[in-house]
Amino acid sequence: MQKKEKDDLQTQLSQYGLSLAQYQYVISASPATWNPMSFNVTELGIDPTVISGSKAICHRYGFPYTLFEQQDATYANGLNAEKGVYVNNVIPNNTKDLNKYNKFFKAAENNAKIVGNYLKVAALQEDALLEAQAAKAQNDSLLLEYDNNLITRNMWLTARGYDTIGPDGDKYKKDEVKPMAERPIAETDTTEELPGTGTEQNQEEA
């Protein structure tokens, strides 16, 4: 910057100030905040301004400020916040990306599908455990109904969200044909004379 430019800039700046002889209003083409440099750090409000900006950025990207701050957060709050990141941000955005990949690589035309796997995400393990427990409870209830001839195998499979197994699955338990190994064996009276053994003839000859 040349000396003349410096002098001009200094002259313009000297016109602004807090005295009556100076301009106390600044016209700007962009939003601006005026902080007198005589204020200390607390009065300037630098920290609240930075925090406010950080929170705005986190909110825009769907990222909990609790995780960004990494302090003054309990374990439960931190875990819920981390779970929220995956549920509301990571998984939906990743799903959109994977849909584009499937379309680009023509996965459907090749009987394939590119999907994301979140089974090992620690924040989602609690939900996975609850889902497994709920599935087991539902399956035990359906087994009880099936054993009491209230539902068929296909009804059972449909309730669990699985494909049916055809006409054989439409039978109730009491109507199903048992395997040979499970059928009762008829008892034979060994004292009854078997035809063709010649037992009677031997007794007459005697």
FENJOWO-V441932 format. One record per residue. PHI is phi in degrees with one decimal (NA if undefined). PSI is psi in whole degrees, 0 to 359 (NA if undefined). D_CENTER is the distance of its C-alpha to the mean C-alpha in Angstrom with 2 decimals. Layout:
PHI,PSI,D_CENTER ; PHI,PSI,D_CENTER
This chain:
NA,130,57.99 ; -73.1,162,61.73 ; -62.4,322,63.84 ; -64.5,320,64.52 ; -64.5,320,60.81 ; -62.6,316,60.22 ; -63.7,318,63.12 ; -63.3,317,61.91 ; -65.0,318,58.41 ; -64.6,322,59.95 ; -65.6,318,62.23 ; -64.7,318,59.40 ; -66.8,327,57.39 ; -69.1,345,60.50 ; -77.7,345,60.69 ; -104.2,141,57.53 ; 173.3,195,57.60 ; -103.7,354,58.13 ; -79.8,163,61.90 ; -66.3,332,63.61 ; -81.5,357,64.96 ; -113.1,160,61.52 ; -72.9,130,58.78 ; -107.1,5,56.14 ; -127.2,138,53.80 ; -116.7,127,51.95 ; -95.7,121,51.03 ; -127.7,146,47.97 ; -76.0,346,46.29 ; -125.6,154,42.86 ; -59.0,136,41.46 ; -144.6,153,42.78 ; -117.3,135,43.06 ; -104.2,121,46.37 ; -122.8,115,46.51 ; -59.4,134,50.02 ; -71.2,352,50.21 ; -77.4,348,52.30 ; -73.7,151,49.26 ; -82.1,180,47.74 ; -60.9,319,44.08 ; -65.7,316,43.13 ; -68.6,328,45.08 ; -68.3,336,43.66 ; 67.6,37,40.14 ; -67.2,313,38.67 ; -60.6,310,35.84 ; -59.0,325,34.59 ; -66.0,316,34.86 ; -64.7,316,32.77 ; -62.5,317,30.11 ; -60.5,318,30.08 ; -65.7,319,29.66 ; -63.4,317,26.83 ; -63.6,321,24.93 ; -64.1,319,25.61 ; -66.3,315,24.27 ; -60.9,318,21.02 ; -63.5,320,20.63 ; -62.7,324,21.40 ; -96.4,6,18.70 ; 67.4,34,16.01 ; -113.2,123,16.34 ; -61.2,131,17.09 ; -65.7,335,20.75 ; -57.7,319,20.34 ; -73.7,325,18.85 ; -66.4,322,21.49 ; -72.9,322,24.21 ; 58.7,36,23.34 ; -162.5,162,25.76 ; 55.6,35,26.47 ; -130.3,131,22.92 ; -72.8,167,22.29 ; -61.4,318,19.83 ; -64.1,316,17.80 ; -64.2,319,17.87 ; -64.6,320,16.98 ; -66.8,317,13.98 ; -64.3,322,12.73 ; -66.4,318,13.65 ; -64.9,320,11.89 ; -62.7,320,8.55 ; -62.6,326,9.62 ; -61.0,314,10.46 ; -68.7,315,7.19 ; -68.8,319,5.70 ; -99.2,349,9.29 ; -130.4,295,10.80 ; -61.9,306,9.77 ; -65.1,312,7.17 ; -60.0,316,9.49 ; -67.2,322,12.50 ; -66.9,323,11.77 ; -62.8,319,11.29 ; -61.5,316,14.62 ; -63.4,316,16.23 ; -66.2,326,15.40 ; -63.0,321,16.84 ; -66.8,321,19.89 ; -64.2,317,20.21 ; -60.3,320,20.16 ; -70.6,318,22.82 ; -65.7,316,24.85 ; -86.9,4,25.02 ; 53.8,49,25.58 ; -63.0,318,23.02 ; -62.3,325,23.46 ; -68.9,341,27.20 ; -108.4,21,26.84 ; 53.8,43,24.62 ; -135.4,167,21.71 ; -153.9,130,18.28 ; -92.3,121,16.57 ; -130.8,162,12.82 ; -94.5,149,10.45 ; -121.3,118,9.58 ; -116.9,22,7.24 ; -66.1,334,8.76 ; -99.7,9,11.15 ; -75.6,118,9.42 ; -59.9,322,11.35 ; -66.6,339,9.62 ; -101.2,0,6.59 ; -66.9,326,9.43 ; -62.9,318,10.62 ; -65.6,321,7.93 ; -63.2,321,8.46 ; -65.2,316,12.11 ; -63.2,321,12.25 ; -65.5,320,10.89 ; -65.0,319,13.49 ; -65.5,320,16.10 ; -66.0,320,15.71 ; -64.3,319,16.03 ; -65.5,318,19.07 ; -62.8,319,20.63 ; -65.5,318,20.38 ; -65.3,320,21.85 ; -63.8,321,24.63 ; -66.2,319,25.51 ; -67.3,324,25.76 ; -63.1,318,27.89 ; -61.9,318,30.22 ; -66.5,321,30.63 ; -66.7,317,31.35 ; -63.8,335,33.89 ; -99.8,17,35.63 ; 60.0,36,35.87 ; -96.5,335,33.73 ; -139.1,162,31.33 ; -96.6,175,31.61 ; -63.3,321,29.47 ; -66.1,322,28.24 ; -62.3,320,27.35 ; -60.3,311,25.42 ; -64.4,319,23.53 ; -63.1,318,22.87 ; -63.5,330,21.48 ; -88.1,355,18.99 ; 85.5,21,18.06 ; -105.1,167,20.19 ; -73.5,150,23.25 ; -79.5,171,26.62 ; -113.6,20,29.47 ; 92.7,191,32.35 ; -56.4,326,35.43 ; -62.6,335,35.56 ; -82.7,356,32.34 ; -88.5,358,33.99 ; -89.0,146,36.39 ; -78.4,164,36.20 ; -58.9,322,36.62 ; -68.2,338,40.31 ; -96.0,354,41.02 ; -75.0,142,39.51 ; -78.1,122,42.12 ; -77.7,147,42.09 ; -61.5,158,42.62 ; -56.1,323,46.20 ; -65.8,337,45.37 ; -97.4,354,44.26 ; -78.7,143,47.29 ; -69.8,142,50.14 ; -91.3,126,53.31 ; -69.8,136,56.48 ; -79.5,143,59.22 ; -110.8,132,62.62 ; -78.0,107,65.96 ; -76.3,347,67.78 ; -82.9,345,71.05 ; -77.0,138,71.42 ; -71.2,133,73.73 ; -87.0,135,72.14 ; -65.1,143,74.08 ; 83.3,7,76.09 ; -87.4,341,76.33 ; 77.3,21,80.07 ; -67.0,316,79.87 ; -64.8,320,82.29 ; -64.0,321,84.77 ; -66.7,325,84.97 ; -70.1,321,85.69 ; -65.4,319,88.54 ; -64.5,328,90.13 ; -69.6,NA,90.07
